[in-house]
Amino acid sequence: MNTNPHFQDADAFYEQLLDAHAGLSREDSELLNARLILVLANQIGDAAVLKACIDAARELPAAPV
């Protein structure tokens, strides 16, 4: 499982994610994350890959605040 970013513009992605959450309550922000995860999981479409992604995410260190 590749856990290193390999898309072209990580900063732009992060900005889009922050913009999507701007002004949302914590609950709405969590719901947005849940919907985003489901949309991305649908793009992956492979249960074994999704499980590996979940396992990798659980093991990654938390991002600094």
PQR file of N, CA, C, O and H, with PARSE charges and radii, in Angstrom:
ATOM      1  N   MET A   1       0.843  -1.171   0.000 -0.4000 1.5000
ATOM      2  CA  MET A   1       0.000   0.000   0.000 -0.0000 2.0000
ATOM      3  C   MET A   1       0.889   1.235   0.000  0.5500 1.7000
ATOM      4  O   MET A   1       1.715   1.411   0.896 -0.5500 1.4000
ATOM      5  N   ASN A   2       0.724   2.077  -0.990 -0.4000 1.5000
ATOM      6  CA  ASN A   2       1.478   3.311  -1.079 -0.0000 2.0000
ATOM      7  C   ASN A   2       0.815   4.376  -0.202  0.5500 1.7000
ATOM      8  O   ASN A   2      -0.320   4.778  -0.459 -0.5500 1.4000
ATOM      9  H   ASN A   2       0.053   1.934  -1.717  0.4000 1.0000
ATOM     10  N   THR A   3       1.517   4.826   0.822 -0.4000 1.5000
ATOM     11  CA  THR A   3       0.955   5.857   1.706 -0.0000 2.0000
ATOM     12  C   THR A   3       1.621   7.215   1.493  0.5500 1.7000
ATOM     13  O   THR A   3       1.337   8.166   2.221 -0.5500 1.4000
ATOM     14  H   THR A   3       2.439   4.499   1.031  0.4000 1.0000
ATOM     15  N   ASN A   4       2.497   7.307   0.508 -0.4000 1.5000
ATOM     16  CA  ASN A   4       3.135   8.574   0.184 -0.0000 2.0000
ATOM     17  C   ASN A   4       2.328   9.294  -0.897  0.5500 1.7000
ATOM     18  O   ASN A   4       1.891   8.671  -1.865 -0.5500 1.4000
ATOM     19  H   ASN A   4       2.728   6.534  -0.083  0.4000 1.0000
ATOM     20  N   PRO A   5       2.129  10.605  -0.736 -0.5600 1.5000
ATOM     21  CA  PRO A   5       1.386  11.345  -1.773  0.2800 2.0000
ATOM     22  C   PRO A   5       2.068  11.205  -3.128  0.5500 1.7000
ATOM     23  O   PRO A   5       3.288  11.330  -3.237 -0.5500 1.4000
ATOM     24  N   HIS A   6       1.281  10.948  -4.141 -0.4000 1.5000
ATOM     25  CA  HIS A   6       1.852  10.854  -5.484 -0.0000 2.0000
ATOM     26  C   HIS A   6       0.973  11.547  -6.526  0.5500 1.7000
ATOM     27  O   HIS A   6       1.023  11.215  -7.710 -0.5500 1.4000
ATOM     28  H   HIS A   6       0.290  10.846  -4.053  0.4000 1.0000
ATOM     29  N   PHE A   7       0.164  12.516  -6.073 -0.4000 1.5000
ATOM     30  CA  PHE A   7      -0.588  13.301  -7.033 -0.0000 2.0000
ATOM     31  C   PHE A   7       0.133  14.617  -7.265  0.5500 1.7000
ATOM     32  O   PHE A   7       0.998  15.011  -6.483 -0.5500 1.4000
ATOM     33  H   PHE A   7       0.123  12.786  -5.110  0.4000 1.0000
ATOM     34  N   GLN A   8      -0.230  15.292  -8.344 -0.4000 1.5000
ATOM     35  CA  GLN A   8       0.555  16.417  -8.818 -0.0000 2.0000
ATOM     36  C   GLN A   8       0.571  17.626  -7.890  0.5500 1.7000
ATOM     37  O   GLN A   8       1.621  18.245  -7.719 -0.5500 1.4000
ATOM     38  H   GLN A   8      -0.933  14.973  -8.979  0.4000 1.0000
ATOM     39  N   ASP A   9      -0.548  17.977  -7.294 -0.4000 1.5000
ATOM     40  CA  ASP A   9      -0.599  19.211  -6.520 -0.0000 2.0000
ATOM     41  C   ASP A   9      -1.283  18.969  -5.176  0.5500 1.7000
ATOM     42  O   ASP A   9      -2.469  19.253  -5.010 -0.5500 1.4000
ATOM     43  H   ASP A   9      -1.402  17.474  -7.433  0.4000 1.0000
ATOM     44  N   ALA A  10      -0.526  18.447  -4.231 -0.4000 1.5000
ATOM     45  CA  ALA A  10      -1.079  18.128  -2.918 -0.0000 2.0000
ATOM     46  C   ALA A  10      -1.602  19.372  -2.218  0.5500 1.7000
ATOM     47  O   ALA A  10      -2.619  19.309  -1.527 -0.5500 1.4000
ATOM     48  H   ALA A  10       0.438  18.216  -4.366  0.4000 1.0000
ATOM     49  N   ASP A  11      -0.925  20.496  -2.384 -0.4000 1.5000
ATOM     50  CA  ASP A  11      -1.364  21.736  -1.734 -0.0000 2.0000
ATOM     51  C   ASP A  11      -2.735  22.169  -2.241  0.5500 1.7000
ATOM     52  O   ASP A  11      -3.576  22.611  -1.458 -0.5500 1.4000
ATOM     53  H   ASP A  11      -0.099  20.547  -2.945  0.4000 1.0000
ATOM     54  N   ALA A  12      -2.961  22.046  -3.540 -0.4000 1.5000
ATOM     55  CA  ALA A  12      -4.264  22.422  -4.108 -0.0000 2.0000
ATOM     56  C   ALA A  12      -5.357  21.501  -3.577  0.5500 1.7000
ATOM     57  O   ALA A  12      -6.457  21.956  -3.265 -0.5500 1.4000
ATOM     58  H   ALA A  12      -2.278  21.688  -4.176  0.4000 1.0000
ATOM     59  N   PHE A  13      -5.058  20.207  -3.474 -0.4000 1.5000
ATOM     60  CA  PHE A  13      -6.031  19.267  -2.924 -0.0000 2.0000
ATOM     61  C   PHE A  13      -6.383  19.653  -1.489  0.5500 1.7000
ATOM     62  O   PHE A  13      -7.556  19.679  -1.116 -0.5500 1.4000
ATOM     63  H   PHE A  13      -4.164  19.837  -3.728  0.4000 1.0000
ATOM     64  N   TYR A  14      -5.365  19.953  -0.693 -0.4000 1.5000
ATOM     65  CA  TYR A  14      -5.593  20.312   0.703 -0.0000 2.0000
ATOM     66  C   TYR A  14      -6.445  21.579   0.798  0.5500 1.7000
ATOM     67  O   TYR A  14      -7.348  21.658   1.631 -0.5500 1.4000
ATOM     68  H   TYR A  14      -4.412  19.932  -0.996  0.4000 1.0000
ATOM     69  N   GLU A  15      -6.163  22.560  -0.046 -0.4000 1.5000
ATOM     70  CA  GLU A  15      -6.954  23.795  -0.065 -0.0000 2.0000
ATOM     71  C   GLU A  15      -8.413  23.509  -0.441  0.5500 1.7000
ATOM     72  O   GLU A  15      -9.329  24.074   0.157 -0.5500 1.4000
ATOM     73  H   GLU A  15      -5.430  22.495  -0.723  0.4000 1.0000
ATOM     74  N   GLN A  16      -8.631  22.633  -1.432 -0.4000 1.5000
ATOM     75  CA  GLN A  16      -9.995  22.274  -1.825 -0.0000 2.0000
ATOM     76  C   GLN A  16     -10.728  21.617  -0.669  0.5500 1.7000
ATOM     77  O   GLN A  16     -11.908  21.884  -0.439 -0.5500 1.4000
ATOM     78  H   GLN A  16      -7.887  22.174  -1.919  0.4000 1.0000
ATOM     79  N   LEU A  17     -10.031  20.761   0.051 -0.4000 1.5000
ATOM     80  CA  LEU A  17     -10.632  20.072   1.188 -0.0000 2.0000
ATOM     81  C   LEU A  17     -10.985  21.067   2.295  0.5500 1.7000
ATOM     82  O   LEU A  17     -12.070  21.002   2.874 -0.5500 1.4000
ATOM     83  H   LEU A  17      -9.072  20.544  -0.136  0.4000 1.0000
ATOM     84  N   LEU A  18     -10.067  21.981   2.584 -0.4000 1.5000
ATOM     85  CA  LEU A  18     -10.352  23.006   3.587 -0.0000 2.0000
ATOM     86  C   LEU A  18     -11.525  23.884   3.162  0.5500 1.7000
ATOM     87  O   LEU A  18     -12.396  24.193   3.976 -0.5500 1.4000
ATOM     88  H   LEU A  18      -9.186  22.034   2.114  0.4000 1.0000
ATOM     89  N   ASP A  19     -11.552  24.283   1.899 -0.4000 1.5000
ATOM     90  CA  ASP A  19     -12.653  25.114   1.386 -0.0000 2.0000
ATOM     91  C   ASP A  19     -13.995  24.387   1.499  0.5500 1.7000
ATOM     92  O   ASP A  19     -15.014  25.001   1.816 -0.5500 1.4000
ATOM     93  H   ASP A  19     -10.845  24.032   1.238  0.4000 1.0000
ATOM     94  N   ALA A  20     -13.988  23.088   1.240 -0.4000 1.5000
ATOM     95  CA  ALA A  20     -15.229  22.312   1.316 -0.0000 2.0000
ATOM     96  C   ALA A  20     -15.774  22.275   2.734  0.5500 1.7000
ATOM     97  O   ALA A  20     -16.984  22.168   2.934 -0.5500 1.4000
ATOM     98  H   ALA A  20     -13.160  22.590   0.983  0.4000 1.0000
ATOM     99  N   HIS A  21     -14.886  22.362   3.722 -0.4000 1.5000
ATOM    100  CA  HIS A  21     -15.284  22.300   5.127 -0.0000 2.0000
ATOM    101  C   HIS A  21     -15.546  23.676   5.743  0.5500 1.7000
ATOM    102  O   HIS A  21     -16.077  23.772   6.849 -0.5500 1.4000
ATOM    103  H   HIS A  21     -13.903  22.448   3.560  0.4000 1.0000
ATOM    104  N   ALA A  22     -15.182  24.717   5.042 -0.4000 1.5000
ATOM    105  CA  ALA A  22     -15.316  26.078   5.584 -0.0000 2.0000
ATOM    106  C   ALA A  22     -16.769  26.369   5.958  0.5500 1.7000
ATOM    107  O   ALA A  22     -17.683  26.172   5.157 -0.5500 1.4000
ATOM    108  H   ALA A  22     -14.751  24.639   4.143  0.4000 1.0000
ATOM    109  N   GLY A  23     -16.962  26.836   7.177 -0.4000 1.5000
ATOM    110  CA  GLY A  23     -18.286  27.231   7.634 -0.0000 2.0000
ATOM    111  C   GLY A  23     -19.182  26.096   8.095  0.5500 1.7000
ATOM    112  O   GLY A  23     -20.313  26.343   8.514 -0.5500 1.4000
ATOM    113  H   GLY A  23     -16.220  26.996   7.828  0.4000 1.0000
ATOM    114  N   LEU A  24     -18.711  24.866   8.028 -0.4000 1.5000
ATOM    115  CA  LEU A  24     -19.533  23.724   8.437 -0.0000 2.0000
ATOM    116  C   LEU A  24     -19.411  23.497   9.933  0.5500 1.7000
ATOM    117  O   LEU A  24     -18.369  23.759  10.533 -0.5500 1.4000
ATOM    118  H   LEU A  24     -17.792  24.666   7.687  0.4000 1.0000
ATOM    119  N   SER A  25     -20.479  23.013  10.517 -0.4000 1.5000
ATOM    120  CA  SER A  25     -20.403  22.563  11.909 -0.0000 2.0000
ATOM    121  C   SER A  25     -19.553  21.294  11.948  0.5500 1.7000
ATOM    122  O   SER A  25     -19.268  20.689  10.914 -0.5500 1.4000
ATOM    123  H   SER A  25     -21.325  22.800  10.029  0.4000 1.0000
ATOM    124  N   ARG A  26     -19.158  20.908  13.146 -0.4000 1.5000
ATOM    125  CA  ARG A  26     -18.381  19.665  13.278 -0.0000 2.0000
ATOM    126  C   ARG A  26     -19.159  18.478  12.712  0.5500 1.7000
ATOM    127  O   ARG A  26     -18.598  17.639  12.008 -0.5500 1.4000
ATOM    128  H   ARG A  26     -19.390  21.399  13.986  0.4000 1.0000
ATOM    129  N   GLU A  27     -20.436  18.416  13.021 -0.4000 1.5000
ATOM    130  CA  GLU A  27     -21.259  17.301  12.525 -0.0000 2.0000
ATOM    131  C   GLU A  27     -21.329  17.303  11.004  0.5500 1.7000
ATOM    132  O   GLU A  27     -21.165  16.259  10.374 -0.5500 1.4000
ATOM    133  H   GLU A  27     -20.892  19.098  13.593  0.4000 1.0000
ATOM    134  N   ASP A  28     -21.572  18.466  10.412 -0.4000 1.5000
ATOM    135  CA  ASP A  28     -21.647  18.542   8.950 -0.0000 2.0000
ATOM    136  C   ASP A  28     -20.296  18.236   8.309  0.5500 1.7000
ATOM    137  O   ASP A  28     -20.236  17.634   7.237 -0.5500 1.4000
ATOM    138  H   ASP A  28     -21.705  19.315  10.923  0.4000 1.0000
ATOM    139  N   SER A  29     -19.220  18.649   8.962 -0.4000 1.5000
ATOM    140  CA  SER A  29     -17.881  18.356   8.466 -0.0000 2.0000
ATOM    141  C   SER A  29     -17.625  16.846   8.484  0.5500 1.7000
ATOM    142  O   SER A  29     -17.066  16.296   7.536 -0.5500 1.4000
ATOM    143  H   SER A  29     -19.268  19.138   9.832  0.4000 1.0000
ATOM    144  N   GLU A  30     -18.033  16.191   9.552 -0.4000 1.5000
ATOM    145  CA  GLU A  30     -17.870  14.737   9.638 -0.0000 2.0000
ATOM    146  C   GLU A  30     -18.723  14.022   8.589  0.5500 1.7000
ATOM    147  O   GLU A  30     -18.298  13.020   8.014 -0.5500 1.4000
ATOM    148  H   GLU A  30     -18.488  16.638  10.323  0.4000 1.0000
ATOM    149  N   LEU A  31     -19.925  14.540   8.345 -0.4000 1.5000
ATOM    150  CA  LEU A  31     -20.780  13.954   7.309 -0.0000 2.0000
ATOM    151  C   LEU A  31     -20.174  14.135   5.923  0.5500 1.7000
ATOM    152  O   LEU A  31     -20.239  13.232   5.089 -0.5500 1.4000
ATOM    153  H   LEU A  31     -20.271  15.353   8.813  0.4000 1.0000
ATOM    154  N   LEU A  32     -19.585  15.306   5.676 -0.4000 1.5000
ATOM    155  CA  LEU A  32     -18.904  15.537   4.402 -0.0000 2.0000
ATOM    156  C   LEU A  32     -17.763  14.539   4.230  0.5500 1.7000
ATOM    157  O   LEU A  32     -17.605  13.949   3.161 -0.5500 1.4000
ATOM    158  H   LEU A  32     -19.533  16.040   6.353  0.4000 1.0000
ATOM    159  N   ASN A  33     -16.966  14.349   5.285 -0.4000 1.5000
ATOM    160  CA  ASN A  33     -15.872  13.370   5.207 -0.0000 2.0000
ATOM    161  C   ASN A  33     -16.402  11.973   4.914  0.5500 1.7000
ATOM    162  O   ASN A  33     -15.820  11.248   4.106 -0.5500 1.4000
ATOM    163  H   ASN A  33     -17.095  14.828   6.154  0.4000 1.0000
ATOM    164  N   ALA A  34     -17.485  11.592   5.552 -0.4000 1.5000
ATOM    165  CA  ALA A  34     -18.065  10.259   5.326 -0.0000 2.0000
ATOM    166  C   ALA A  34     -18.527  10.108   3.877  0.5500 1.7000
ATOM    167  O   ALA A  34     -18.286   9.077   3.248 -0.5500 1.4000
ATOM    168  H   ALA A  34     -17.958  12.180   6.208  0.4000 1.0000
ATOM    169  N   ARG A  35     -19.183  11.129   3.356 -0.4000 1.5000
ATOM    170  CA  ARG A  35     -19.639  11.068   1.954 -0.0000 2.0000
ATOM    171  C   ARG A  35     -18.454  11.031   0.999  0.5500 1.7000
ATOM    172  O   ARG A  35     -18.467  10.293   0.014 -0.5500 1.4000
ATOM    173  H   ARG A  35     -19.379  11.967   3.867  0.4000 1.0000
ATOM    174  N   LEU A  36     -17.433  11.824   1.289 -0.4000 1.5000
ATOM    175  CA  LEU A  36     -16.238  11.832   0.446 -0.0000 2.0000
ATOM    176  C   LEU A  36     -15.575  10.461   0.438  0.5500 1.7000
ATOM    177  O   LEU A  36     -15.165   9.969  -0.614 -0.5500 1.4000
ATOM    178  H   LEU A  36     -17.422  12.424   2.089  0.4000 1.0000
ATOM    179  N   ILE A  37     -15.472   9.850   1.609 -0.4000 1.5000
ATOM    180  CA  ILE A  37     -14.882   8.513   1.687 -0.0000 2.0000
ATOM    181  C   ILE A  37     -15.675   7.522   0.835  0.5500 1.7000
ATOM    182  O   ILE A  37     -15.088   6.706   0.123 -0.5500 1.4000
ATOM    183  H   ILE A  37     -15.805  10.250   2.463  0.4000 1.0000
ATOM    184  N   LEU A  38     -16.997   7.590   0.906 -0.4000 1.5000
ATOM    185  CA  LEU A  38     -17.822   6.672   0.102 -0.0000 2.0000
ATOM    186  C   LEU A  38     -17.644   6.912  -1.393  0.5500 1.7000
ATOM    187  O   LEU A  38     -17.585   5.956  -2.166 -0.5500 1.4000
ATOM    188  H   LEU A  38     -17.473   8.252   1.484  0.4000 1.0000
ATOM    189  N   VAL A  39     -17.559   8.165  -1.807 -0.4000 1.5000
ATOM    190  CA  VAL A  39     -17.348   8.484  -3.229 -0.0000 2.0000
ATOM    191  C   VAL A  39     -15.986   7.954  -3.684  0.5500 1.7000
ATOM    192  O   VAL A  39     -15.882   7.335  -4.743 -0.5500 1.4000
ATOM    193  H   VAL A  39     -17.607   8.941  -1.178  0.4000 1.0000
ATOM    194  N   LEU A  40     -14.943   8.197  -2.881 -0.4000 1.5000
ATOM    195  CA  LEU A  40     -13.611   7.721  -3.248 -0.0000 2.0000
ATOM    196  C   LEU A  40     -13.536   6.194  -3.224  0.5500 1.7000
ATOM    197  O   LEU A  40     -12.889   5.593  -4.082 -0.5500 1.4000
ATOM    198  H   LEU A  40     -15.028   8.700  -2.021  0.4000 1.0000
ATOM    199  N   ALA A  41     -14.190   5.569  -2.253 -0.4000 1.5000
ATOM    200  CA  ALA A  41     -14.221   4.102  -2.200 -0.0000 2.0000
ATOM    201  C   ALA A  41     -14.889   3.539  -3.446  0.5500 1.7000
ATOM    202  O   ALA A  41     -14.462   2.513  -3.976 -0.5500 1.4000
ATOM    203  H   ALA A  41     -14.715   6.058  -1.556  0.4000 1.0000
ATOM    204  N   ASN A  42     -15.927   4.202  -3.906 -0.4000 1.5000
ATOM    205  CA  ASN A  42     -16.598   3.760  -5.124 -0.0000 2.0000
ATOM    206  C   ASN A  42     -15.665   3.860  -6.333  0.5500 1.7000
ATOM    207  O   ASN A  42     -15.739   3.034  -7.244 -0.5500 1.4000
ATOM    208  H   ASN A  42     -16.274   5.035  -3.476  0.4000 1.0000
ATOM    209  N   GLN A  43     -14.798   4.855  -6.344 -0.4000 1.5000
ATOM    210  CA  GLN A  43     -13.832   4.984  -7.438 -0.0000 2.0000
ATOM    211  C   GLN A  43     -12.809   3.854  -7.397  0.5500 1.7000
ATOM    212  O   GLN A  43     -12.372   3.371  -8.442 -0.5500 1.4000
ATOM    213  H   GLN A  43     -14.738   5.525  -5.604  0.4000 1.0000
ATOM    214  N   ILE A  44     -12.427   3.435  -6.199 -0.4000 1.5000
ATOM    215  CA  ILE A  44     -11.470   2.335  -6.055 -0.0000 2.0000
ATOM    216  C   ILE A  44     -12.141   1.020  -6.436  0.5500 1.7000
ATOM    217  O   ILE A  44     -11.623   0.262  -7.257 -0.5500 1.4000
ATOM    218  H   ILE A  44     -12.782   3.828  -5.350  0.4000 1.0000
ATOM    219  N   GLY A  45     -13.300   0.757  -5.830 -0.4000 1.5000
ATOM    220  CA  GLY A  45     -14.122  -0.369  -6.228 -0.0000 2.0000
ATOM    221  C   GLY A  45     -13.582  -1.762  -5.928  0.5500 1.7000
ATOM    222  O   GLY A  45     -14.133  -2.741  -6.432 -0.5500 1.4000
ATOM    223  H   GLY A  45     -13.720   1.373  -5.164  0.4000 1.0000
ATOM    224  N   ASP A  46     -12.544  -1.886  -5.141 -0.4000 1.5000
ATOM    225  CA  ASP A  46     -11.961  -3.196  -4.852 -0.0000 2.0000
ATOM    226  C   ASP A  46     -11.895  -3.352  -3.331  0.5500 1.7000
ATOM    227  O   ASP A  46     -11.192  -2.605  -2.652 -0.5500 1.4000
ATOM    228  H   ASP A  46     -12.096  -1.091  -4.732  0.4000 1.0000
ATOM    229  N   ALA A  47     -12.635  -4.332  -2.806 -0.4000 1.5000
ATOM    230  CA  ALA A  47     -12.740  -4.502  -1.357 -0.0000 2.0000
ATOM    231  C   ALA A  47     -11.382  -4.746  -0.698  0.5500 1.7000
ATOM    232  O   ALA A  47     -11.126  -4.225   0.388 -0.5500 1.4000
ATOM    233  H   ALA A  47     -13.207  -4.940  -3.358  0.4000 1.0000
ATOM    234  N   ALA A  48     -10.519  -5.519  -1.328 -0.4000 1.5000
ATOM    235  CA  ALA A  48      -9.205  -5.800  -0.747 -0.0000 2.0000
ATOM    236  C   ALA A  48      -8.353  -4.535  -0.684  0.5500 1.7000
ATOM    237  O   ALA A  48      -7.649  -4.311   0.301 -0.5500 1.4000
ATOM    238  H   ALA A  48     -10.726  -5.942  -2.209  0.4000 1.0000
ATOM    239  N   VAL A  49      -8.409  -3.716  -1.715 -0.4000 1.5000
ATOM    240  CA  VAL A  49      -7.656  -2.460  -1.727 -0.0000 2.0000
ATOM    241  C   VAL A  49      -8.221  -1.507  -0.675  0.5500 1.7000
ATOM    242  O   VAL A  49      -7.464  -0.832   0.022 -0.5500 1.4000
ATOM    243  H   VAL A  49      -8.980  -3.897  -2.515  0.4000 1.0000
ATOM    244  N   LEU A  50      -9.537  -1.452  -0.562 -0.4000 1.5000
ATOM    245  CA  LEU A  50     -10.160  -0.592   0.449 -0.0000 2.0000
ATOM    246  C   LEU A  50      -9.760  -1.011   1.850  0.5500 1.7000
ATOM    247  O   LEU A  50      -9.469  -0.158   2.688 -0.5500 1.4000
ATOM    248  H   LEU A  50     -10.152  -2.000  -1.128  0.4000 1.0000
ATOM    249  N   LYS A  51      -9.739  -2.322   2.125 -0.4000 1.5000
ATOM    250  CA  LYS A  51      -9.311  -2.796   3.444 -0.0000 2.0000
ATOM    251  C   LYS A  51      -7.867  -2.415   3.701  0.5500 1.7000
ATOM    252  O   LYS A  51      -7.527  -1.982   4.802 -0.5500 1.4000
ATOM    253  H   LYS A  51      -9.975  -3.015   1.444  0.4000 1.0000
ATOM    254  N   ALA A  52      -7.012  -2.569   2.699 -0.4000 1.5000
ATOM    255  CA  ALA A  52      -5.607  -2.190   2.855 -0.0000 2.0000
ATOM    256  C   ALA A  52      -5.472  -0.691   3.124  0.5500 1.7000
ATOM    257  O   ALA A  52      -4.619  -0.280   3.910 -0.5500 1.4000
ATOM    258  H   ALA A  52      -7.288  -2.920   1.805  0.4000 1.0000
ATOM    259  N   CYS A  53      -6.297   0.120   2.483 -0.4000 1.5000
ATOM    260  CA  CYS A  53      -6.282   1.569   2.710 -0.0000 2.0000
ATOM    261  C   CYS A  53      -6.714   1.891   4.140  0.5500 1.7000
ATOM    262  O   CYS A  53      -6.097   2.728   4.799 -0.5500 1.4000
ATOM    263  H   CYS A  53      -6.990  -0.214   1.845  0.4000 1.0000
ATOM    264  N   ILE A  54      -7.753   1.243   4.616 -0.4000 1.5000
ATOM    265  CA  ILE A  54      -8.224   1.465   5.984 -0.0000 2.0000
ATOM    266  C   ILE A  54      -7.139   1.059   6.979  0.5500 1.7000
ATOM    267  O   ILE A  54      -6.862   1.784   7.935 -0.5500 1.4000
ATOM    268  H   ILE A  54      -8.254   0.563   4.080  0.4000 1.0000
ATOM    269  N   ASP A  55      -6.534  -0.089   6.752 -0.4000 1.5000
ATOM    270  CA  ASP A  55      -5.466  -0.548   7.643 -0.0000 2.0000
ATOM    271  C   ASP A  55      -4.290   0.427   7.634  0.5500 1.7000
ATOM    272  O   ASP A  55      -3.730   0.730   8.687 -0.5500 1.4000
ATOM    273  H   ASP A  55      -6.758  -0.678   5.976  0.4000 1.0000
ATOM    274  N   ALA A  56      -3.915   0.915   6.460 -0.4000 1.5000
ATOM    275  CA  ALA A  56      -2.802   1.860   6.355 -0.0000 2.0000
ATOM    276  C   ALA A  56      -3.145   3.163   7.066  0.5500 1.7000
ATOM    277  O   ALA A  56      -2.296   3.728   7.757 -0.5500 1.4000
ATOM    278  H   ALA A  56      -4.370   0.669   5.604  0.4000 1.0000
ATOM    279  N   ALA A  57      -4.370   3.649   6.910 -0.4000 1.5000
ATOM    280  CA  ALA A  57      -4.770   4.902   7.550 -0.0000 2.0000
ATOM    281  C   ALA A  57      -4.745   4.779   9.073  0.5500 1.7000
ATOM    282  O   ALA A  57      -4.408   5.737   9.770 -0.5500 1.4000
ATOM    283  H   ALA A  57      -5.059   3.191   6.349  0.4000 1.0000
ATOM    284  N   ARG A  58      -5.094   3.623   9.578 -0.4000 1.5000
ATOM    285  CA  ARG A  58      -5.079   3.415  11.034 -0.0000 2.0000
ATOM    286  C   ARG A  58      -3.665   3.446  11.583  0.5500 1.7000
ATOM    287  O   ARG A  58      -3.458   3.797  12.745 -0.5500 1.4000
ATOM    288  H   ARG A  58      -5.367   2.845   9.012  0.4000 1.0000
ATOM    289  N   GLU A  59      -2.686   3.081  10.760 -0.4000 1.5000
ATOM    290  CA  GLU A  59      -1.304   3.014  11.209 -0.0000 2.0000
ATOM    291  C   GLU A  59      -0.506   4.294  10.960  0.5500 1.7000
ATOM    292  O   GLU A  59       0.573   4.466  11.527 -0.5500 1.4000
ATOM    293  H   GLU A  59      -2.854   2.796   9.817  0.4000 1.0000
ATOM    294  N   LEU A  60      -1.018   5.181  10.128 -0.4000 1.5000
ATOM    295  CA  LEU A  60      -0.316   6.436   9.859 -0.0000 2.0000
ATOM    296  C   LEU A  60      -0.322   7.322  11.091  0.5500 1.7000
ATOM    297  O   LEU A  60      -1.317   7.373  11.814 -0.5500 1.4000
ATOM    298  H   LEU A  60      -1.894   5.041   9.668  0.4000 1.0000
ATOM    299  N   PRO A  61       0.770   8.016  11.336 -0.5600 1.5000
ATOM    300  CA  PRO A  61       0.755   8.952  12.482  0.2800 2.0000
ATOM    301  C   PRO A  61      -0.201  10.107  12.207  0.5500 1.7000
ATOM    302  O   PRO A  61      -0.432  10.479  11.056 -0.5500 1.4000
ATOM    303  N   ALA A  62      -0.745  10.660  13.266 -0.4000 1.5000
ATOM    304  CA  ALA A  62      -1.644  11.801  13.134 -0.0000 2.0000
ATOM    305  C   ALA A  62      -0.868  12.996  12.603  0.5500 1.7000
ATOM    306  O   ALA A  62       0.301  13.202  12.931 -0.5500 1.4000
ATOM    307  H   ALA A  62      -0.558  10.358  14.201  0.4000 1.0000
ATOM    308  N   ALA A  63      -1.552  13.777  11.773 -0.4000 1.5000
ATOM    309  CA  ALA A  63      -0.930  14.986  11.242 -0.0000 2.0000
ATOM    310  C   ALA A  63      -0.778  16.007  12.350  0.5500 1.7000
ATOM    311  O   ALA A  63      -1.648  16.112  13.214 -0.5500 1.4000
ATOM    312  H   ALA A  63      -2.501  13.610  11.506  0.4000 1.0000
ATOM    313  N   PRO A  64       0.311  16.762  12.344 -0.5600 1.5000
ATOM    314  CA  PRO A  64       0.472  17.798  13.368  0.2800 2.0000
ATOM    315  C   PRO A  64      -0.601  18.869  13.228  0.5500 1.7000
ATOM    316  O   PRO A  64      -1.034  19.186  12.120 -0.5500 1.4000
ATOM    317  N   VAL A  65      -1.023  19.422  14.353 -0.4000 1.5000
ATOM    318  CA  VAL A  65      -2.068  20.456  14.339 -0.0000 2.0000
ATOM    319  C   VAL A  65      -1.433  21.822  14.324  0.5500 1.7000
ATOM    320  O   VAL A  65      -2.138  22.830  14.310 -0.5500 1.4000
ATOM    321  H   VAL A  65      -0.672  19.165  15.253  0.4000 1.0000
TER
END
